[in-house]
Amino acid sequence: MPKRAPMGVGNFAELVHPDNQYVFADRTTAIKQVVQDGKVIAFHTFRRGGKTLFASMLQHFFSPEVAGVKTLGLFDTLDIGKDNAFVEKYQGQYPVIMLSFKEVQEDTYESAFKVVRNLMRNAYLSHPELATSIRLTKEDKEDIELYTSLMHRDKIEKQDVENSLKKLTELLHKHHGKKVWVIIDEYDTPLTAAYRKRYLEDMTQFMKNFLSAGLKDNDYLEKGVLTGILRLSKESILSGLNNPKVYTLLNPGEYNPYFGFTEEEVERLFREADLEHQLVPIKNWYNGYQVNHQRLYNPWSIINCIDSKGALKSYWVNTANDALLQDALLNAPADIKAQFKTLLADGARVPGELSELIRFEEIRTDARSLWSLLVAAGYLTVEDVHLKGVGYEGQLRIPNEEIKTVYVDVFSKWLEHTMGGHLEYQKLLKALIKGEVDTFTDLIGNFLITYASVYDLKQENSYHMLVLGLVAALTSDYYLHSNIEAGIGRPDILLIPRDSKQGPALILEFKHTKEASKQEKDADGALAQIDDRHYAAILGKHPDIKDVLKIGMAFCEKSVITRSEWVDLTLPAAAPAVESEEGKEKRKIEETTSEGEPSDRKKAKEDMEAKSPVPTHSRTPTPPPFSS
């Protein structure tokens, strides 16, 4: 009988109970590393990377009972259970305080403070042994009464709540005679919400005082463990602690196998769920996180995919983190937006500098802060990482198809808004894939006139990025490539249908001129270049593709002229000619020239073009049946 996906299960005991028959990856060997690590440890990993279950695992291991259920014997058949001496020494031997800040996402500081206040009230109530303890003094009992009876009222002071964690460790230590483990899940969530709702200063000060009181120089503390996504800088709420051990995606230490699923684990989980036939396609959809030279899958996506019987789709719902992403992207400078559009092409990478510390106040203006946020949250991954100054540098890319859909959705909503609505934007995309080049050209032209700024359109790459962003929404049906090697060159945009029934392959080549009188010639030249460089040769890898639409586009400020041609790939084609030395020289000049380069290089390009004039191509009147 196939095992089930543990949908919505955040309790470790429920996950591993044999009667439930859940698929899961054993992470219990990490417990030894945590015991041997620093006094206070902070783990930061990508969104939905398994942090909550990791925290619950620690709670169930060190506490003798959780929610009234004994934990004895829970780990005997798991990996950590093989070390009998370690389990006997540590399992169930400590009082544990478990907090989750996941729900602290209020619109105001006052509301957020009340939520934390009630969290601490519940933390006290989860230890009923304190109310009847003979080891506690009268004053101790009064403190318990304060925190449990008055927490829901407005009489309690801010300072009382800030000290409530430390006071609870003191009371537990007195009663049990043992030091206390403190585990806090999603400790950074209140600050992320505070940034979006504009009460960051107040929340930062409160959280810093709360954590410092509970985790710094606390004689009653055995160990503190925090989990989160973002390691914050200016708001550094960890700065008040004594040398906490901090782990991030850029510096995971030995913990990188414990957050996210490895390739081997995913293969086992899918076999146990009788979904082994889906292993190949899920790699493109959910694999791709690079952490310390190891590729990892997002656990949330894998569990949802198993629960949906292997259905391939995006399981990242629109949450507060997506709102933060949307705000960051749509308010980013033009050059950063251009890099994002480049990333939307299949396999594309861009260089970027990164920091382990996230500065909220710089996300909209500083590329390093934005890249660091997106890597930390799991919206980007980084490869070939190396130290650079006080930070890091590497190659950034979108991890997989699932995350790409999030970006496409953000850009599509923005374009729908700027183009006057969903229907107008869909009309542009439909015109392109049906080969209605006149309509596509008119809509691009309208977009340029209405929304684009000539100050942002200064070179060919600006128009390239613009069109790339416009067609990114097609990635669910098309493989999108930008500047991929094809034939003897690199077409600006190549769209290959994932299913040949969806439409033709599309090859787009762009030119930019500052003189309107040259636009017609440049449009012809762009179309001719597609043939001269044999860009369509790459479609030989896709024998099911029968038709290709070639489009040459010439831009001049807010004007666009296109030339197009249909090609039936089922007809015999002439063998590609061997590129001449003259052709190689011309291509090399074209691929390295821009308007800002020295005039002698531009002059060389013009001389070369004069030696080999470009033939004129016109649009074929009747496109193939995809337009019907």
C-alpha positions as CSV (number, residue, x, y, z in Angstrom):
1,M,0.0,0.0,0.0
2,P,1.5,3.4,-1.0
3,K,2.3,5.8,1.8
4,R,0.6,9.1,2.2
5,A,1.8,12.7,2.0
6,P,1.8,14.5,5.4
7,M,-0.2,17.5,4.3
8,G,-0.5,20.1,7.0
9,V,1.5,18.0,9.5
10,G,3.8,20.2,11.6
11,N,3.9,17.9,14.6
12,F,6.9,15.5,14.6
13,A,5.2,12.7,16.6
14,E,2.3,12.7,14.2
15,L,4.7,12.6,11.2
16,V,6.6,9.5,12.4
17,H,3.8,7.5,14.0
18,P,3.7,4.2,12.1
19,D,-0.1,4.0,12.0
20,N,-0.2,7.2,9.9
21,Q,2.0,5.7,7.1
22,Y,3.4,9.1,6.1
23,V,6.4,9.5,3.8
24,F,9.1,11.5,5.5
25,A,12.9,12.1,5.5
26,D,14.7,11.2,8.7
27,R,16.6,14.2,10.0
28,T,17.3,13.0,13.5
29,T,21.1,12.7,13.1
30,A,21.1,16.6,13.1
31,I,20.2,16.5,16.8
32,K,23.8,15.4,17.7
33,Q,25.2,18.4,15.8
34,V,22.8,20.8,17.6
35,V,23.8,19.4,21.0
36,Q,27.5,19.9,20.2
37,D,27.0,23.4,18.7
38,G,26.9,26.8,20.3
39,K,24.7,28.1,23.2
40,V,22.4,29.9,20.8
41,I,22.0,28.8,17.2
42,A,20.0,30.5,14.4
43,F,19.1,28.6,11.3
44,H,18.1,30.5,8.1
45,T,16.9,28.6,5.1
46,F,14.6,29.1,2.2
47,R,10.8,29.4,2.5
48,R,9.0,26.2,3.3
49,G,12.3,24.4,3.6
50,G,11.3,22.2,6.6
51,K,12.1,24.6,9.5
52,T,8.9,24.0,11.5
53,L,9.3,20.2,11.5
54,F,13.0,20.6,12.4
55,A,12.0,22.7,15.4
56,S,9.2,20.2,16.4
57,M,11.7,17.3,16.1
58,L,14.0,19.1,18.6
59,Q,11.1,19.8,20.9
60,H,10.0,16.1,20.9
61,F,13.5,14.8,21.5
62,F,14.4,16.9,24.5
63,S,11.1,17.2,26.2
64,P,9.6,14.3,28.2
65,E,6.2,15.1,26.8
66,V,4.5,17.4,24.3
67,A,0.9,18.4,24.6
68,G,0.4,15.8,27.3
69,V,1.8,12.9,25.2
70,K,5.0,11.1,26.4
71,T,7.9,11.1,23.9
72,L,9.7,8.1,25.4
73,G,10.5,5.5,22.6
74,L,9.5,8.0,19.8
75,F,13.1,7.9,18.4
76,D,14.0,4.3,18.9
77,T,13.4,3.2,15.3
78,L,14.8,6.4,13.7
79,D,18.4,7.1,12.7
80,I,19.3,8.7,16.0
81,G,18.0,5.7,17.9
82,K,21.0,3.7,16.7
83,D,23.1,5.6,19.3
84,N,21.5,4.2,22.5
85,A,23.9,6.0,24.8
86,F,23.1,9.4,23.3
87,V,19.4,8.8,23.3
88,E,19.5,7.6,26.9
89,K,21.5,10.7,28.0
90,Y,19.5,13.4,26.2
91,Q,16.0,12.2,25.1
92,G,13.3,13.6,27.3
93,Q,15.7,15.0,29.8
94,Y,14.9,18.8,29.6
95,P,12.1,21.2,30.1
96,V,11.4,22.8,26.7
97,I,9.8,26.1,25.7
98,M,8.5,26.0,22.1
99,L,7.3,29.2,20.4
100,S,6.2,29.9,16.9
101,F,6.0,33.5,15.6
102,K,4.5,32.4,12.3
103,E,1.2,34.2,12.9
104,V,2.7,37.5,14.1
105,Q,1.8,39.3,10.9
106,E,-0.4,42.2,12.1
107,D,-1.2,45.5,10.4
108,T,-0.1,47.6,13.4
109,Y,2.6,47.3,16.1
110,E,-0.1,47.4,18.9
111,S,-1.8,44.4,17.3
112,A,1.4,42.5,16.9
113,F,2.4,43.2,20.5
114,K,-0.9,41.7,21.7
115,V,-0.3,38.5,19.6
116,V,3.1,38.0,21.1
117,R,1.6,38.7,24.6
118,N,-0.9,35.9,24.0
119,L,1.8,33.6,22.6
120,M,3.6,33.9,25.9
121,R,0.5,33.4,27.9
122,N,-0.1,30.1,26.1
123,A,3.6,29.2,26.7
124,Y,3.0,29.5,30.5
125,L,-0.3,27.6,30.3
126,S,1.5,24.7,28.4
127,H,3.4,24.0,31.6
128,P,0.6,23.4,34.2
129,E,3.1,21.7,36.5
130,L,4.3,25.2,37.6
131,A,0.9,26.2,39.1
132,T,1.1,23.5,41.7
133,S,4.9,23.2,42.1
134,I,6.1,23.1,45.7
135,R,9.5,24.4,44.6
136,L,8.2,27.8,43.6
137,T,7.8,30.7,46.0
138,K,4.7,32.8,46.6
139,E,6.3,35.5,44.4
140,D,6.9,33.0,41.7
141,K,3.2,31.9,41.8
142,E,2.2,35.6,41.6
143,D,4.3,35.9,38.4
144,I,2.6,32.9,36.9
145,E,-0.8,34.5,37.8
146,L,0.3,37.7,36.1
147,Y,1.3,36.1,32.9
148,T,-1.6,33.6,32.7
149,S,-4.5,35.7,34.0
150,L,-3.7,39.2,32.9
151,M,-1.9,38.6,29.6
152,H,-5.2,39.0,27.7
153,R,-5.8,42.4,29.4
154,D,-4.3,45.8,28.6
155,K,-2.8,46.3,32.1
156,I,0.4,44.3,31.5
157,E,3.4,46.5,30.7
158,K,5.6,46.1,27.6
159,Q,8.6,45.4,29.8
160,D,6.8,42.5,31.4
161,V,6.3,40.8,28.0
162,E,9.9,41.5,27.0
163,N,11.0,39.7,30.2
164,S,8.4,36.9,30.0
165,L,10.6,34.4,28.2
166,K,13.5,34.7,30.7
167,K,11.1,34.5,33.6
168,L,9.6,31.3,32.2
169,T,13.0,29.7,31.9
170,E,13.7,30.6,35.6
171,L,10.5,29.1,36.8
172,L,11.0,25.9,34.8
173,H,14.5,25.6,36.1
174,K,13.4,26.0,39.7
175,H,10.7,23.3,39.3
176,H,12.6,20.7,37.3
177,G,16.1,21.4,38.6
178,K,17.4,21.4,35.0
179,K,18.3,24.0,32.5
180,V,15.8,24.8,29.7
181,W,15.8,24.5,25.9
182,V,14.2,27.4,24.1
183,I,13.1,26.8,20.5
184,I,11.6,29.7,18.5
185,D,10.3,29.0,15.0
186,E,10.0,31.7,12.4
187,Y,11.5,34.4,14.6
188,D,12.0,36.8,11.7
189,T,8.3,36.8,10.6
190,P,7.2,39.7,12.9
191,L,9.9,41.9,11.3
192,T,9.0,41.0,7.8
193,A,5.4,41.9,8.5
194,A,6.5,45.1,10.3
195,Y,8.6,46.2,7.3
196,R,5.6,45.8,4.9
197,K,3.2,47.5,7.3
198,R,5.7,50.3,8.3
199,Y,6.2,49.7,12.0
200,L,9.6,48.2,11.7
201,E,11.4,50.4,14.3
202,D,9.0,49.6,17.1
203,M,8.9,45.9,16.4
204,T,12.7,45.7,16.0
205,Q,13.2,47.2,19.5
206,F,10.7,44.9,21.1
207,M,12.1,41.7,19.5
208,K,15.6,42.7,20.3
209,N,14.7,43.2,24.0
210,F,12.6,40.0,24.1
211,L,15.3,37.8,22.7
212,S,18.2,39.4,24.5
213,A,16.4,39.0,27.9
214,G,15.6,35.3,27.2
215,L,18.8,34.2,25.5
216,K,21.7,36.4,26.6
217,D,23.5,35.6,29.8
218,N,20.6,33.5,31.0
219,D,21.8,31.1,33.7
220,Y,18.7,29.0,33.3
221,L,19.2,28.4,29.6
222,E,20.6,25.1,28.3
223,K,20.4,26.1,24.6
224,G,18.4,28.4,22.3
225,V,17.5,27.5,18.8
226,L,15.9,29.9,16.3
227,T,14.7,29.2,12.8
228,G,13.9,31.8,10.1
229,I,14.3,32.9,6.5
230,L,16.0,36.3,6.7
231,R,19.1,37.3,8.7
232,L,18.4,41.0,9.2
233,S,21.1,43.6,9.3
234,K,20.2,47.1,10.5
235,E,17.4,45.6,12.5
236,S,19.9,43.0,13.8
237,I,17.9,41.5,16.7
238,L,20.7,38.9,17.2
239,S,23.3,41.5,17.8
240,G,22.5,41.7,21.5
241,L,23.3,38.0,22.0
242,N,26.6,36.5,23.0
243,N,28.2,35.2,19.8
244,P,25.3,33.2,18.4
245,K,26.1,30.6,15.8
246,V,24.3,31.8,12.7
247,Y,23.8,29.6,9.6
248,T,22.4,30.7,6.3
249,L,22.1,29.4,2.7
250,L,25.5,31.0,1.9
251,N,27.1,29.6,5.1
252,P,25.2,26.4,6.1
253,G,28.0,24.7,7.9
254,E,27.2,21.0,8.2
255,Y,23.5,21.5,8.3
256,N,22.7,21.9,4.5
257,P,21.4,18.2,4.1
258,Y,18.8,18.8,6.9
259,F,16.8,21.6,5.2
260,G,15.3,20.6,1.8
261,F,15.2,17.1,0.3
262,T,18.1,15.6,-1.5
263,E,17.9,13.8,-4.8
264,E,18.0,10.4,-3.1
265,E,15.4,11.3,-0.6
266,V,12.9,12.5,-3.3
267,E,13.4,9.2,-5.3
268,R,12.7,7.2,-2.2
269,L,9.6,9.3,-1.2
270,F,8.1,8.9,-4.7
271,R,8.8,5.2,-4.8
272,E,7.0,4.8,-1.4
273,A,4.0,6.8,-2.8
274,D,4.0,4.7,-6.0
275,L,4.8,7.7,-8.1
276,E,8.2,6.7,-9.4
277,H,7.0,7.4,-13.0
278,Q,7.0,11.2,-12.2
279,L,10.6,11.4,-11.1
280,V,12.0,12.8,-14.4
281,P,9.6,15.7,-14.8
282,I,9.6,16.8,-11.2
283,K,13.3,17.6,-11.4
284,N,12.6,20.5,-13.8
285,W,9.7,21.6,-11.6
286,Y,11.0,21.4,-8.1
287,N,14.8,20.8,-8.1
288,G,17.5,23.3,-8.4
289,Y,18.4,24.9,-5.0
290,Q,22.1,25.0,-4.7
291,V,23.4,24.9,-1.1
292,N,27.0,24.2,-0.4
293,H,27.5,22.3,-3.7
294,Q,24.4,20.2,-3.1
295,R,21.2,20.3,-5.1
296,L,18.0,20.3,-3.0
297,Y,14.3,20.2,-3.5
298,N,11.7,22.3,-1.7
299,P,10.0,19.9,0.8
300,W,6.6,21.8,0.6
301,S,6.4,21.4,-3.1
302,I,7.4,17.7,-3.1
303,I,4.9,16.8,-0.4
304,N,2.1,18.7,-2.2
305,C,3.1,17.0,-5.5
306,I,2.8,13.6,-3.8
307,D,-0.5,14.5,-2.3
308,S,-1.8,15.5,-5.7
309,K,-0.7,12.2,-7.2
310,G,2.3,13.7,-9.0
311,A,0.5,16.7,-10.6
312,L,3.1,19.2,-11.8
313,K,2.1,22.8,-10.8
314,S,3.0,25.6,-8.6
315,Y,2.2,25.0,-4.9
316,W,3.6,28.3,-3.7
317,V,0.4,30.1,-2.9
318,N,0.2,33.9,-2.8
319,T,1.4,34.7,0.6
320,A,3.0,37.7,2.4
321,N,6.4,36.6,1.0
322,D,5.0,36.9,-2.5
323,A,3.7,40.4,-1.7
324,L,7.3,41.3,-0.6
325,L,8.6,39.9,-3.8
326,Q,6.1,41.8,-5.9
327,D,6.9,45.1,-4.1
328,A,10.7,44.5,-4.5
329,L,10.5,43.7,-8.2
330,L,8.1,46.3,-9.4
331,N,9.9,49.1,-7.5
332,A,13.4,48.0,-8.6
333,P,15.5,50.2,-10.8
334,A,15.3,49.6,-14.6
335,D,18.7,47.8,-14.8
336,I,17.7,45.3,-12.1
337,K,14.3,44.7,-13.9
338,A,16.3,44.0,-17.1
339,Q,18.3,41.4,-15.3
340,F,15.1,39.7,-14.0
341,K,13.8,39.5,-17.5
342,T,17.0,37.9,-18.6
343,L,16.6,35.3,-15.8
344,L,13.2,34.3,-17.2
345,A,14.8,32.6,-20.2
346,D,15.5,28.9,-19.7
347,G,18.8,28.2,-18.1
348,A,19.8,31.9,-17.9
349,R,22.1,33.2,-15.2
350,V,23.2,36.7,-14.1
351,P,26.2,37.6,-11.9
352,G,25.3,39.1,-8.5
353,E,26.8,40.1,-5.2
354,L,25.3,38.8,-2.0
355,S,25.3,39.4,1.7
356,E,24.2,37.1,4.6
357,L,22.7,40.2,6.1
358,I,19.4,41.6,4.6
359,R,18.9,45.4,4.7
360,F,15.1,46.0,4.3
361,E,15.7,49.8,3.8
362,E,17.9,49.1,0.7
363,I,15.9,46.4,-1.1
364,R,14.3,48.9,-3.6
365,T,17.6,50.6,-4.5
366,D,20.5,48.2,-4.0
367,A,21.0,45.1,-6.1
368,R,23.0,43.3,-3.4
369,S,20.2,43.6,-0.9
370,L,17.5,42.6,-3.4
371,W,19.5,39.5,-4.6
372,S,20.3,38.5,-1.0
373,L,16.6,38.7,-0.1
374,L,15.5,36.6,-3.0
375,V,18.2,33.9,-2.5
376,A,17.4,33.7,1.2
377,A,13.6,33.3,0.6
378,G,14.1,30.7,-2.2
379,Y,13.1,32.8,-5.2
380,L,16.6,32.6,-6.6
381,T,19.5,30.2,-6.1
382,V,23.2,30.9,-6.5
383,E,26.0,28.9,-8.0
384,D,29.8,29.2,-8.3
385,V,29.8,31.1,-5.0
386,H,33.0,32.7,-3.7
387,L,34.0,35.3,-1.1
388,K,34.2,38.9,-2.2
389,G,35.2,41.4,0.4
390,V,32.8,41.1,3.4
391,G,30.2,39.3,1.2
392,Y,29.9,36.8,-1.6
393,E,29.6,36.8,-5.4
394,G,28.1,34.1,-7.6
395,Q,25.9,33.3,-10.6
396,L,22.1,33.8,-9.9
397,R,19.4,31.8,-11.6
398,I,15.7,30.9,-11.0
399,P,15.8,27.4,-9.4
400,N,13.0,25.7,-11.3
401,E,9.8,25.9,-13.3
402,E,7.7,26.3,-10.2
403,I,9.5,29.5,-9.1
404,K,9.5,30.8,-12.6
405,T,5.7,30.8,-12.6
406,V,5.8,33.1,-9.5
407,Y,7.9,35.6,-11.5
408,V,5.8,35.3,-14.6
409,D,2.7,36.0,-12.5
410,V,4.2,39.1,-11.0
411,F,5.3,40.5,-14.3
412,S,2.1,39.5,-16.0
413,K,0.0,41.4,-13.5
414,W,2.2,44.4,-13.9
415,L,1.9,44.3,-17.7
416,E,-1.8,43.7,-17.5
417,H,-2.1,46.8,-15.4
418,T,0.1,49.0,-17.6
419,M,-1.5,47.7,-20.9
420,G,-5.1,48.5,-19.7
421,G,-6.1,45.1,-18.5
422,H,-5.9,41.3,-18.8
423,L,-7.6,41.2,-22.2
424,E,-5.3,43.6,-23.9
425,Y,-2.2,41.8,-22.7
426,Q,-3.6,38.4,-23.7
427,K,-4.4,39.8,-27.1
428,L,-0.7,40.6,-27.6
429,L,0.4,37.1,-26.6
430,K,-2.3,35.5,-28.7
431,A,-1.4,37.5,-31.8
432,L,2.3,36.4,-31.5
433,I,1.7,32.7,-31.2
434,K,-1.0,32.7,-33.9
435,G,1.4,34.6,-36.3
436,E,-0.8,37.7,-36.5
437,V,2.3,39.9,-36.8
438,D,0.5,43.1,-37.8
439,T,-1.6,43.0,-34.6
440,F,1.4,42.1,-32.5
441,T,3.4,45.0,-34.0
442,D,0.5,47.4,-33.4
443,L,0.2,46.4,-29.7
444,I,4.0,46.6,-29.1
445,G,3.9,50.1,-30.7
446,N,1.0,51.2,-28.5
447,F,2.8,49.9,-25.5
448,L,5.9,51.9,-26.4
449,I,4.0,55.1,-27.1
450,T,1.8,54.9,-24.0
451,Y,4.0,53.5,-21.3
452,A,7.7,53.3,-22.2
453,S,10.2,56.1,-21.7
454,V,12.8,57.1,-24.3
455,Y,15.2,57.5,-21.4
456,D,15.0,53.8,-20.7
457,L,15.3,52.8,-24.3
458,K,18.8,53.8,-25.3
459,Q,20.2,50.6,-26.9
460,E,19.1,47.3,-28.5
461,N,19.3,45.5,-25.2
462,S,16.7,47.7,-23.7
463,Y,14.1,46.7,-26.4
464,H,15.3,43.1,-26.1
465,M,14.6,43.1,-22.3
466,L,11.2,44.8,-22.9
467,V,10.0,42.1,-25.4
468,L,11.5,39.3,-23.3
469,G,9.4,40.6,-20.3
470,L,6.3,40.8,-22.5
471,V,6.5,37.2,-23.7
472,A,7.6,35.7,-20.4
473,A,4.0,34.7,-19.6
474,L,4.2,32.1,-22.4
475,T,6.7,30.0,-20.5
476,S,3.9,27.6,-19.3
477,D,3.4,26.6,-23.0
478,Y,6.8,27.5,-24.5
479,Y,10.5,27.0,-23.8
480,L,11.8,30.5,-23.7
481,H,15.5,31.1,-24.6
482,S,17.4,34.4,-24.8
483,N,20.7,34.6,-26.6
484,I,21.1,30.8,-26.7
485,E,23.6,29.4,-29.1
486,A,21.9,28.3,-32.3
487,G,23.3,27.7,-35.8
488,I,26.3,30.0,-36.0
489,G,25.0,32.7,-33.7
490,R,22.7,33.6,-30.9
491,P,19.1,34.7,-31.6
492,D,17.7,37.4,-29.3
493,I,14.6,35.3,-28.4
494,L,13.7,31.8,-29.3
495,L,10.3,30.3,-28.3
496,I,9.8,26.5,-28.8
497,P,6.4,25.0,-28.0
498,R,6.4,22.4,-25.3
499,D,3.6,20.7,-27.4
500,S,3.8,21.2,-31.2
501,K,0.0,21.5,-31.3
502,Q,0.2,24.7,-29.3
503,G,1.7,26.7,-32.2
504,P,4.8,27.4,-34.2
505,A,8.3,27.9,-33.0
506,L,9.2,31.6,-33.0
507,I,12.6,33.3,-33.6
508,L,12.8,37.0,-32.9
509,E,15.8,39.2,-33.8
510,F,16.1,42.9,-32.9
511,K,17.8,45.9,-34.2
512,H,18.0,49.5,-32.8
513,T,18.7,52.6,-34.7
514,K,18.7,56.3,-33.8
515,E,17.6,57.3,-37.3
516,A,14.0,56.5,-38.4
517,S,15.1,56.5,-42.0
518,K,17.1,53.3,-41.3
519,Q,14.3,51.3,-39.6
520,E,13.0,49.6,-42.8
521,K,16.5,48.4,-43.7
522,D,17.3,47.3,-40.2
523,A,14.0,45.3,-39.9
524,D,15.0,43.5,-43.2
525,G,18.5,43.0,-41.8
526,A,17.2,41.5,-38.6
527,L,15.0,39.0,-40.5
528,A,17.9,38.2,-42.9
529,Q,20.2,37.6,-39.9
530,I,17.9,34.7,-38.8
531,D,18.7,32.9,-42.1
532,D,22.3,34.0,-42.4
533,R,23.1,32.6,-39.0
534,H,20.9,29.5,-39.5
535,Y,19.2,30.0,-36.1
536,A,16.4,27.6,-37.1
537,A,19.0,24.7,-37.2
538,I,18.5,24.3,-33.4
539,L,14.9,23.1,-34.1
540,G,16.4,19.9,-35.5
541,K,16.5,18.8,-31.9
542,H,12.6,19.0,-31.9
543,P,11.5,16.9,-34.9
544,D,7.8,17.4,-33.9
545,I,8.0,21.1,-34.7
546,K,6.6,21.6,-38.2
547,D,6.5,25.4,-38.6
548,V,8.6,28.3,-37.5
549,L,7.8,32.0,-37.6
550,K,10.8,34.3,-38.1
551,I,10.3,37.9,-37.0
552,G,12.8,40.8,-37.4
553,M,12.1,43.9,-35.4
554,A,13.7,47.3,-35.8
555,F,13.2,49.9,-33.0
556,C,13.7,53.7,-33.1
557,E,12.7,55.4,-29.8
558,K,8.9,54.6,-29.6
559,S,8.5,53.2,-33.1
560,V,8.8,49.6,-34.2
561,I,8.8,48.1,-37.7
562,T,8.7,44.3,-38.3
563,R,9.4,41.9,-41.1
564,S,8.3,38.2,-40.8
565,E,8.4,35.0,-42.7
566,W,6.9,31.5,-42.2
567,V,9.0,28.4,-42.8
568,D,7.6,24.9,-43.3
569,L,10.2,22.7,-41.6
570,T,8.8,19.6,-43.3
571,L,10.1,20.8,-46.7
572,P,13.7,20.0,-47.7
573,A,16.1,22.7,-46.7
574,A,19.5,23.6,-48.1
575,A,22.4,22.6,-46.0
576,P,23.8,25.4,-43.9
577,A,26.7,27.1,-45.7
578,V,30.1,27.1,-44.0
579,E,30.6,30.6,-42.5
580,S,33.2,32.6,-44.3
581,E,36.0,34.5,-42.6
582,E,34.2,37.7,-43.6
583,G,31.0,36.5,-42.0
584,K,32.8,35.5,-38.8
585,E,34.4,39.0,-38.7
586,K,31.0,40.7,-39.2
587,R,29.3,38.5,-36.5
588,K,32.1,39.1,-34.0
589,I,31.7,42.9,-34.5
590,E,27.9,42.7,-34.2
591,E,27.9,40.7,-31.1
592,T,30.3,43.0,-29.2
593,T,29.1,46.4,-30.4
594,S,26.7,48.8,-28.8
595,E,25.9,52.5,-29.2
596,G,28.3,53.4,-26.4
597,E,31.4,51.7,-27.9
598,P,34.3,53.5,-29.7
599,S,33.5,55.0,-33.1
600,D,36.2,53.0,-34.9
601,R,34.5,49.7,-34.0
602,K,31.1,51.0,-35.2
603,K,32.9,52.2,-38.4
604,A,34.3,48.7,-38.9
605,K,30.8,47.3,-38.6
606,E,29.3,49.8,-41.1
607,D,32.1,49.0,-43.6
608,M,31.4,45.2,-43.2
609,E,27.7,45.7,-43.8
610,A,28.4,47.7,-46.9
611,K,30.4,44.8,-48.4
612,S,27.5,42.4,-47.9
613,P,24.1,44.1,-48.3
614,V,21.1,42.4,-46.6
615,P,18.3,41.1,-48.8
616,T,14.7,42.3,-48.3
617,H,12.1,39.9,-46.8
618,S,8.4,40.5,-46.7
619,R,5.6,39.0,-44.6
620,T,4.0,35.9,-46.1
621,P,0.3,36.8,-46.6
622,T,-1.2,33.5,-45.3
623,P,0.2,32.0,-42.1
624,P,-0.2,28.3,-41.2
625,P,-3.4,26.9,-39.6
626,F,-2.4,28.0,-36.1
627,S,-4.2,31.3,-36.7
628,S,-7.5,29.7,-37.2
